[in-house]
Amino acid sequence: MGPLPPAKPPFASEATRLLCAGTYLDPDYRDRVIEQLHLHEQRIAAPSLGFDAARVLAHALRARRLEVAWAWAVLGLWVVALPLTGYWILTFLLPSALLALGVRARGPEQRPPVYRRVAGWYLRWWGRGLLVVLLITTLVMATGDDGDYDSFSYEVRSGLHESLPDFLNWLVPQGTGSGDTLHGWLTLLLLALIALCAGAQRGQLARVLGTDLSEARFANASADPAESTEGARFARVMRRIRVEQHAPLIMYHAVRPFCGAGEPVDTWTLAVELRPDRTKKQQPLNNRGILEKIRPLLEQLRLPAEFASTTVRDRLRWLEIDECVFLPAEGLDRREDAPYRPEAFEEHRERSVEEGAEKRRHFLRIRVGGWEEELVVTVFVRVHTQGRMLMLEIAPHVLAPIREPFREADRTAHQFRHNNPLGKAAWAVTRVAGSPARSLVTVARWIGYGWQIVTGGHSGALPDGPALSVRELGSEGPGSLFQRMDVERYLKSVQDRIAGGVRQSLAESGYQTGEFVQKVVNISSGGVNIDRVEDSTFAVGSHASATSGKADDTPAQKGSDDHDGE
């Protein structure tokens, strides 16, 4: 077989690239990333399986800087427009508020409740209707007739007065003089400038996604402009994240020990009695010995089939096996005091592997990063022997694929860059009405964040375990059918090898393996666990029957699952 092709490092993985793109596309996701990794400086970073959280944070901060700059520009245009338009442009805030309320009333869900959809639809269409009325009125003002009753603008004003409800007649001026004409033209000009800002902001986003976050350039982390930002807090947080996120020592919060690993899937907790096999000589059995039997069996999963070609690309070839130790973050005085030094970890590893402590726990960690690290399967294995009992804990976790809008970032950027000028202009015009509300929200969040930085006292707070994982925040499940099939394949392969290693270790140490094998079969098939098989009577099937007997008696009758008529 040919040599194993190198896997991408976490900072250049596809998952990292898509999560970075998500910070430009989703303001809510970006704010959560900044809140968890930058604001709450006392929180230790969650394990980053297959990606680089520090680089995601760098792009989140850059995306916010760009958005805040454009928000200030838009608000500046609105402020300048107030005296230039005779404050007529203020009337456009009403449809802007209705459109914003409509979006908020509908909510972020793809399928919100009916009452939310109806309320959102009603508010949005009222906002659109008022916007059309205001645009017509502004155009009438710009082409005013100064009291000519036979002109087209007079007829339009009269028609609007008759069609609009009485409480909205104030939106249509009674007459248009030379001052109103100037205000109308200036209003149209400033609205066009705001649309130009919206289009330019979208164009800048498309360029960032198409250049800095393109597959060709993203692998070169040293040239990433997002990480060139200077600042003491930024540098300090980035340094701490890169120490913590891939370390084998995991500092956890008591409520969220596996934060960052994804959703738990089919957790096993199996206990069997160590019964000596009278036909074999007993050998010493400890936790380390069992784990050393499991490891080589797992490593064999990296090998392709004997007669397969050299182009095998199965992700099991990149299967990672290491040991990790979980320690509670409570009790630390400073975040920097966490024992990440290699010698400190080795001490914890050697002491924890043979103990059954409640807070400090040793695990063998098996990880498979499929679909370019977009689908990560991690299995934590813990073995403990005490009181002539063997306890086996298997905790599989799955990180679901990246959100679909993040995965479509390249397509979104390409579509905007290659759209015709009319399409770009139409998109920008539709963003004008909601621009003041969006800009105000963006600036308010930025100011509020700065206030929290100054007054929150997070930099001097006691260390805490991770509360959220930015990888989990950017995921959505359960994935496609192919991805679900791969998860099953990875889990079944790893769990089978783990069970085989434990069984082999029991057999070589002179202990019976029948009870262990039976329990593994029952648990893996989702059945009910049977503690003892000897001298027992059981049958399976709707028409099954069985007879009891000793080991030397006639075997029990087979159960039948046959249905009548088959």
N, C-alpha and C positions, 0 to 999 in steps of 0.2 A: 504494500500500500504506500501511496505517496505521503509526504510529510503533511502534518496537520496545518492547514492554512491559519494564519494568525487572526485572532478575533479582534474586533475594534475595541480600543480602550473605552472606559465609561464616558470620558469627556467628549468623545467623538461618536458615540453610539447614535443610532437613529432615534431612540427614545429621548435622548438629551436634546437632539435637534428639534424634534416635534414639540417637546415641552417648552423649549425656548420660543418657538413660533407661537405657541399658545398664549404666552404673556403679551404678545402684540395683538392677538385676535380677541381675547376675552379679558376685559378689565377686571371682572370679579375674580377670576382665577389669578391674575397678576397681583391684585391686592392681597389675596390670601397668601401667596408665596412671600411677598414682602413682609406681611404681618408675622408669619411663622418664623422666617429665617433672619429677618433684619430688625424688626421692631422688638420682638421678644428675644433679646440677646442672651437671656439667661437659659433658654431652652437648648438642650443638646440636640444636634441634628439627628434625624432618624436615619437608619441604614439606607444607603442609596444603592439598590440592587440593579446594576446594569446602566446607571446613568450618573451624571454629575450635578448634584443639587446646587453647588456653588455657581456653576455656569448658568443654570436656570435663573438663579437670583440676580446675577449680573445683567442678564437680558431683561428681567422684570424691572429692575431699576432704570435701565436705559429706556424701555418702552414707556415707563411712566414719565420720565423727563421729556420725551418727545411729545407725549399727549398733553402734558401740562403746558408746554410751550405753545402748542397750537391752541389750546383752550384760552390762554391769555391773549393770543392774537385775535381770536374771535370775539372775546369779551371787549377787547380794546376797540374793535370796529363798531360794536354795538354802542359803546359809550360815546365814541366820536359821532356816531350817527344821531344821537339824541338832539343836540342843538342844531345840527345841519339840516335835519328833516323836520324841524319844528315839533319835535317829540311825537311825530306821527308814527314813527317806527315802533313806538311802544305798543301800539295796537297789535303788532305781530306776536307779542308775548302771549296773548290769549290763546291762539291756536297752538302755539308752542307748548303751553302748559297743558292743554287738553290732550295733545299727542303724547306728552310724557306721562300723564295720568293714565291714558289708555294702555300704554306699554306696561306700566306698573300694575294696573288692575288685572291684566291678563296673566301676569306672572311669568317666571322663566320656564315653566314646564312645557313640554311639547304638546301634551294633551291636558290642558287645565280643565277644571270643572266648568260646567255649562254657564253658571252665573258669572264666572270670571270672563269667559269668552264673550258673553253678551255685553257685559259692562265695558270691556276693552274695545269691542267693535263699535259700540255706541259712542264712546268718547273719541276714538280715533276718527270716525267719520264726521263728527261734529267739528273736530279740529281741522280736518281737510276741507270741509265746506266753508268754514270761516276763512281759511287761508285763501281759497279761491276768491271769495268776496273781497278780501283785502287787496289781493293782487289786482283785481279788476278796478277797484276804487282807486288804487295808486296809479294805475295806467290812465284812468279818467282824469285824475289830478294832473298828471304829466302832460296830457293833451287837452288841458282846460280851454274853455271857450269864453271865459270871463262874462258869463250871463247870457250867452246866445241861446235862446229857447229853441232854435231850429237845429242845433248841432247834435251830433251823434253822442257826445259825452253827456249832454243834458238828458237825452232819452235813456241812456244807460243808468244814470242816477235815479231817474224817475222809476224805471223798472225795478231797480234794487229796493227802493223805498216801498214799493207796493208788494214785493215778494218776501221781504224779510219781516220777521216778527217785530212788534213795536219796540221791544227792549234791545233790539240790535240795530235800529235805524241810525244810532249815533255813529256807526261805522262808515256811513256814507255822508260826505260833506254836502251841505245845501248848495254851495256854489264854489267855483274855483277861480281865484284871482291869480295874479302874477306870482305872489308868494307861494300859493299852493302848487302852482306849476313847478316852481323850482324845488319845493320840498318833494314833490312826486318823483322828479328825475333823480334827485339825490338819494331818495329811498331805493329806487330801482338800482342805482349804481352801487350802493352799499350792500344791498342784497346780493348783487352779482359778485362783489368782492368776497363776501362770506362764502358763497358757493365756490369761488376759486380757492379759498383756503381749505374747504372740505375736500376738494379734488386734489389739491397739492398734498394734503396730509395722507390721503389714500394712496397717492402715487409714491410718497416716501415709504409708506408701509410696504407697498409692493416691491420697491427696490431693495429694502432690507431683507425681505423674505427671499428675493431672487438672487441676492448677492451674498451678504454676510451669513445667511442661514441656508444657502444652497448646499447640496451634497458635496459639490466640488471644493468649496472653500471652508466649510464648517470644521473639517478635520484639523485645520491649522489653527489651533487654539491660541498660539502666540500672536496671531494677527487679528484676533477678535477685538473689535473696537469697544465692545461692552465691558471688557475687563480692564480697560485703560483708565477708568475713572479713578481719580484719587480721592482719598478721604480716610481719616483714621478709623472711623466706625466700619466703613466698607471693608477696608483691608483686614481689620481685626476679625470681623465675622467670617470673611472668606477663608482666612487662615484656619479658624477653628472648625469650619464645616469640612474642609479638606482633610483635617486630621481625624475627624470623627466618623464621617459618612461611610468609609470603607474599612474601618478598623475591625478586627476580630473581637474586640471587647465592646459589648453593646450596653450602654447606660440607658436604662429604661424607666418609664413611669409605671408605677404599680398597677394602674388600671389598664394600661396599653402596652404590655410587654413586647408584642410582636409588631409594633407600629412600623410601617414601611414595608412589611413583607406581603401585604395584600389580604385577601379574604381567606379565612381558614376553610379547608376542604377535608372532610372525612378524617378527623383527628382520631387516632388510636390511643387507647390506654389499656395495655394488656398485662395481666399478672398471672404467672404460672408458678406452681410449686416445683422446686428442684428435687426431683426424685432420682436417687442413684440407680443406675443401670447395673444389675448384679453381674452381668456378663463382661463388664468393662472395669478397668482400673480408674479410680477417681483422680482427677487432676485439679490443680488450683484454678478457680474461676473468678475473674474480677471484671470490672467495667471496662478497663482499658483493653483487656484481652479480647472481649467481645467486639469492641469497636474496631480493633485491628483485623478481625476476621471479616467485618463488614466492608471495610475500605477497599481491599483488592477486588471484591466482587463488584462493587460499584464502579471501580476504575475500568473494568472490562466492558462496561457499557459504551465506552469511548471507541471501542474497536469496531470497525465495520465488518460486515459478513466476510467470510473467508474468500469467497469468489466474487465479491463485489468489485466494481471498477474503482479507480482511484479518484473519481469525481463525486464520491458520496458526500452529501452536504447535510446529513442528519445532525440536528442541533445537539444530540447526545454526545457527539464528538467533542463538544466544548463544555461538557459537564464539569462543574467545579465542585471540589470537595475540600472543606476546611473545618476547623473546629472554632467554635465561638463560645464565649462566656458572657452570660447576662448578669449585670450588676445593677441594683437600684440606684437611681440618681440621688435619692434622699440622703442627706448627711454630708454632702459636699459643701464646702464653704465658697469655693470658686469653681467656675466651669473649667478652668485650666488645671484643677487638681485631679481630674479624672485620670486614672492610671493607664494611659495609653502607651506608655513606654514598653518596648518589647520585653524587657526583663520582668516588668510588673505583670504583663499579660501571661507570660510563661508560668509565673508563680501562681496566679489565679487558676490557670488551666490545669496544672498538675494537682493542685489541692482540691479543685471542684470536680474532677472527673470521677473520683471514687466516693463522693459524698452525695447525700440526698437532701441537701439543705433546701429551705423554702425560698430564699431570696436569691442567692447566688446559684446559678444553674449552668451546667455545661451541656452543650449540644454538638453533635456532628451535623454540619450543615451541607446539604447537597442542593446545588442550584443549576437550573437549566434556563438559559435565556433564548427563547425562541422568537421568530419573526423579528429579527434585528433588535432584540431586547424590548420589543413591545409587549411580549407575553412572557412573563417570568414565573417559573415554578420553583418554589423553594421548599425543601423538606427538612425539618428539624428532627433529629433523632437523639433520644436520651435513653440510656440503659442504666439500671440500678439493681444491684443484688444485695439483699439483706434478709436475715431471718429465714434462710433457705427458700426465699422467694426471688423470682426474677421479674422486674417491672420493665416493660418496654413502652416508651412513649414516642409516637410518631405524629408530628404536627405539620402536615402539608399546608402551604399557603400559595395562593395564586394572585399575581398582579395582573389585572385585566388589561386589555389593549388600551392604547391612547384614545382619547375622545376623537370622534370622527371629524369635527371641524378642524382640529389640530392636524390630523392626518391629511386633510384636504388643503393645507396651507399653500403648498406649491401650486396646486390647481387654481386656488383663489387668486394668488398673485399673478399667475400667468394669464388668467382670464381678464383681469383688470388692465394689465400692461398691453395686451393685444386687442383690447376693445377699441371700437372706432370713436372718434371725438364726440359724436352725438351721444353715444352710450355713456361715455364718461361724464358729459355735461348733464345728461338726464339724471344720473346717479347723484351728482353733486347738488343739483337743484332740490332733489327730495330731502337732502340733509339740512337745508337752510332752516326750515321751520323749527326743528328740534335742536338746533345748534346752541341757542342760549341756555336751555335747560341742561344739555349734556355738558357744556363748558362750565356752568356753575357747579354741577355735581363733581366734575373732575377737580376743579380748583378747591372746592370745599373739602374733598377727601385729602388732597395734598396738604392743605392747611391743618386739617385735623390730625393727619399723620405727624406733621412737624410738632404739633402741640403734644401729642403722646410721647414723642421722642424726648422732648424737653422735660415734661412733667411726670412721665410714667415711672421713672426710676428703674427701668428694666436692666440697665447696664450694671447696677449694683445689687440686683436681687439675687436671692439664693438660687443655685442651679436647679433646673427641673428637667425631667425627661421629655422626650418629644411628644407633642400633642397631636400633630398631623404630619402626614408625609405629602410632599408636593407631588410625588409620583402617584400616590393614591388619589389625590385631588384631581389630577389630570387624566384619570382612567374612567372607562365606562365598560360595563360588562353586559353579557357574558362573552361577547366575541362571536365570530362566525362559526359555522359548523366545523370547518377545517381546524380552527383554533381550539375548539372544545375537544375535538378528536385528539389533537396533539397533547392537550393537558392530560387527558385520560392515559395516553400512551406513556408520557413521561412518568406520571404517578405510578401506574401499574408496574413499569419497569423498575423504578427505584424501590418501591415497596416490596416487590418480589425479591430483589437482591438483599434488602435489609433482613427480611424474614429468613432467607437462605443462610445469611451469615450468622444469625443468632442460632438457628437450628444446627449448623455445622459446629459452632462453638460449644453448644450443649453436648452434642454427640462426642466430640473429641475430649471433652472434660469428664465423660463418664456419666452423663445424666440422660434420662429418658426424654424423648422428643415428641412422643405421640400426642400428649396433651397440648403442647405448644403448637404443633402443626394443626390440630383440630380447631383450636381457637383462632388461629390465623385464617384458616379457610372460612370459618363462620363470620368473622369480622369483615374480611375482604369481600365476601359475597352479600353482606348486609343482613345475614341471618342472626338468629338468637344464639348466644354463646352457650355451649354445653360443657360444664365443668368436667364431667367424667363420662367416658364411653363404656368402660368395662361394666359388665353385669347390668347394663341398662337396656330398656326396651323403648324403641322409638320407630316411627314410620313417617313417610312423607307422601303427600298426595291426597286427593279428595276421596279415593277409594282404597287407601292403603290399609294394610293390616300387618300385625307383627306378633311374634310369639317370643316369650322370654326364654332365656337359657344360659347356661354357663359357657365358658370358653370352649369346652370340649363337646358341647351339645350341638344339635343340628342348627345351622344358621337360621336366623330369623328370615321370614318371608320378605321378599322385595316389595317395596311400596310401588304403587302404580299411579302415574299421572294421566293415564289414558282417560279420555272422556267418552261418554256413551256415544255409540254410533261411529267412533273413529277406529 
